[in-house]
């Protein structure tokens, strides 16, 4: 287990201990150990110390915690953590999922009898929590909004998580001897950022045997079989994700795969095209409307599209926008790929709230084959993220210059993620910003501004002469927090007019700016930077998620800032 996951577990332990009323010194020991792992020791140093049984030399961490670090690192399990979590009532754990509640408030609410979501919701609606210290009318409103979001998102899953499980099930089915072909379908195959379930389709001559393989899966574990038919079955996995499987004959697999991938809007357009050709289109193929034509079947999607007279359309584009029209004209362009990426620009280190050092982040970027990496730690207004003030920014700039002088293949660009304050100003002095290679501007506070106020705030920041790009434009956190209210088109037009970049934040919880907006923004000439908002070396690979969204937004290589080579980047940034 890597050091960042160990740190996360220690932070959870601290929360659980606080809920149980443990000694504050004991709680601080775990939060301190978590911070040490995140900021003061590299992955390689930890590996070496565990290997040599040398954790005793680590300052500020007691014997009990050192033993837990070793156990987690070597076994990825910790009985103490499992037992502690098991001892916390489920209702309390549910309350912790509400964004506005921390362990202290949860404990206070639970002790007052509001110890699960339903009780707390009723108490807020009846204004019964206002008597508690620190709980006013606004707090109750925030809690109700948080519970509403939990309920709204409870049956949804992040696309990245659903794809992982879909691939897992697919591998199980591929091992089944009776399976001729298998494919993921539905919204997961189309790369949607949030999904309700997983669809798979199989070609087989023995569907009953395939269904038995499916419903009897051991990993991922099936929690319940909700339907077990001869050609269609459904299961619910332990995490609540529903998986549906359909089995069809091989000769119609292409049309079935096309149909069950969707979207509904895309399929309507395909049916209209089939009708123009004299056919009725379904998952079973193309049946002639009159007797002068013969039925058309297809084992592959490529054959199905060809029968319709359409260029093959990759699944990410099948949203019923204008992909069928382009496919009929054979005008679908090449879209950005992983191989096109040269680096990225929104990344954090241990200087703020990242989990890895400058050197470790650069090394990970080199391992990915990138030619450059931009460092954009938080600025001072993000005090909760240990944001950098002007003095610390200059210290980091010197460190970056020193690392660049070492002659590594991956060049570090110096930047900052600068907070946009309530009035639209930036929280770092302009003369310091001017010394950096680039500046990402982002909103991290005052999300409740009205539509006009938030729009004006962001536009003013985009018009600042030192601004290079806008970070996570809408502020949304998928399945956690709605976007704040803004005029997206005004902001896009402002960025284009001022020659600024807008990022596509590739963190799976953000994926912001939304791919639907990119479809028209890229036609207007807006330049995108696919940034992972990485807080660890592992998270640099979030760029894969950003590429998926960029492709859904019809973005090609020449419209992506971080596909440009290092010399062009320097030229655009005005740096030698």
Secondary structure, 3 states (H helix, E strand, C coil): CCHHHHHHHHHHHHHHHHHCCCCHHHHHHHHHHHHHHHHCCCHHHHHHHHHCCCHHHCCCCCHHHHHHHHHHHHHCCCHHHHHHHHCCCHHHHHHCCCCCCCHHHHHHHHHCCCCCHHHHHHHHHCCCCCCCCCCCHHHHHHHHHHHHHHHHHCCCEEHHHHHHHHHHHHHHHHCCCCCCEEEEEHHHHCCCCEECEEEEEEECCCHHHHHHHHHCCCCCCEEEEEEECCCEEEEEECCCCEEEEEEECHHHHHHHHHHHHCCHHHHHHHHHHHHHCCEEEECCEEEECCCCCCCECCCCHHHHHHHCCCCCCCHHHCCCCCHHHHHHCCCCCCCCCHHHCCCCCCECCCCCCCCCCHHHHHHHHHHCCCCEEEECCEECCCHHHCCECHHHHHHHHHHHHHHHCCCCCCEEEECCEEEECCCCCECCCHHHHCCCCCCEEECCCCCCCCHHHHHHHHHHHHCCCCCCEECCCCCCECCCECCCCCCHHHHHHHHHHCCCEEEEECCCCCCECCHHHHHHHHHHCCCEEEECCECCCHHHHHHHHHHHHHHHCCCCHHHEHHHCCHHHHHHHHCCC
